[in-house]
Amino acid sequence: MATRRFDPERRDRIIGAALDVIAAEGVAGASHRKIASHAGVPLGSMSYHFIGMDELLAEAFTRFSTSVSDRFDERLGRAEGIDAARQAVVDLIHEDLLDSQRDLVLTHELYTLAARKPAFRAITHDWMARSRRALGLHFDPDTCRMLDALIEGLSIHAALDAEPSNTEPSSGSEPHSRARTAAAVARITTPGTAALDHTAPDHIAPDDPAASDHTREATHE
């Protein structure tokens, strides 16, 4: 009678393989057979360790979101002072998020899955909550929400942009350059900055001569 080989790491390998397959082919392209093959385990191991694909996907995306949150906690936990916290946010965006095409793909595969299946929204909710708690070590709740939106927005643009997200021209004029990101973070985290931007109409540039005329007219109204 054949004996069953004890493999305590098999379940762990299956979860890791699921993330690899999803990163390469998306959730839609992930099957039990492909994941088992990538993990180097018998197909029967899939049903032995997981009730179904949804359970495996939940385990895989929970592992992924936890790993990203851990990096978030580590960087912001080390920051001392507001300037260091701002730099930590920039580093998170460019070194932990935009620099990894795999992480970008997995992030948006999770978002799409959560949009279709409410059961997966618990994972994204916990992820956002952890991110905001880490940001909350240095910033107020409203600022945390705006920074969170900036991070999410940049990840979407980077995932869809035809240009490499880690391109760093000396001028810092590219949409995903560190210089632009640092400026955006500073803008969001500097009290009163956003309010000042609304003193002139959106269609008047700051250095437009018409801006001074508009200001004078507003003063006499």
Secondary structure, 3 states (H helix, E strand, C coil): CCCCCCCCCHHHHHHHHHHHHHHHHCHHHCCHHHHHHHHCCCCHHHHHHCCCHHHHHHHHHHHHHHHHHHHHHHHHHHCCCHHHHHHHHHHHHHHHHCCCHHHHHHHHHHHHHHHHCHHHHHHHHHHHHHHHHHHCCCCCHHHHHHHHHHHHHHHHHHHHCCCCCCCCCCCCCCCCCHHHHHHHHHHHHCCCHHHHCCCCCCCCCCCCHHHHHHHHHHHHC
